[in-house]
Amino acid sequence: MSAGRAIGLLLGVAADGIVGHPKNGRPVAGFARVARALEKRIYADHPVPGAVHAGLLAGGAVVLGVLTERAGRRSPVLQATGTAITTWAVLGGAALAIDGTELARDLETGRLDSARDTLSELDPRDTDGLTVIALSRASVETVAESTSDAVVSPLFWGAVAGAPGLLGARAVKVLRRMNSSPARNQRFGWVVVRLDELVNLLPTRLAAALTVSGAPVVGGSAAGAWRAWQRDASAHPSPNAGRVEAAFAGALEIRLGGRTVYPHGVEELPVLGDGRNPDAGHVTRAVELSRVVGWLAGLTSALIALLIGLRHRRP
């Protein structure tokens, strides 16, 4: 069965890259709409309703994955098919490439208002008044973090736990994005924030490692990616996000981080990397690097699935 899971993960990655999702019909967007509708019914400024919200939605996603996994036990072909469809449904690599390319094009042609609108759909920061440099920095940071969140993390947990891992990891991240303000983090979103930090503890480090490995493919610096990851990431307030952002900064030889404005206030984030300020060209290269990391994550997840299967077969 491990071979079926590994093949399914690779087929799902291929389907995401080739077929993708229509912008207004992405499965993850449908899940987010359901989450918002449920939140309207049970929201209260307290951790308990937030825990119920996270439990129902993330737990429901895992149960759906369990049912998918059980259906695939009949044969490796069924398992590969179920895993492939689930992988395609949860991955955001193709969507990220489209959005990132749109951002780079708008920045290159000076359509800053359009770039601000696109970025505001992907990142919780306040985009009003951002300059070309600030928009380029925010775009690269968003591409880096989303590569880990929407590609590497679900693939890693898919390799470890199959369809339940794929669906559960992606569900937790979507719920985390819905609770991005500090006030919600401390109360309604407290449980899902802590769960997200735990779920992504290993995948973000894997994403950073794959960024180091893939940097030379896009003309980047593997040494720079490693150096920035090891030197700068620990200063980031997030236990996870700073890893892959620092690796992207080092790989592209640019500086990320610094003063960031959110609706709830200003945060002085640590500077990641030691190169030049980013521009539109670096956003394009970040998208290319994201694609490379995605394919490496697919191969790595397939290998992990095979190794886990071989270990379980041993007497």
Order of alpha helices (4+ residues) and beta strands (2+ residues): alpha-alpha-alpha-alpha-alpha-alpha-alpha-alpha-alpha-alpha-alpha-alpha-alpha-alpha-beta-beta-alpha
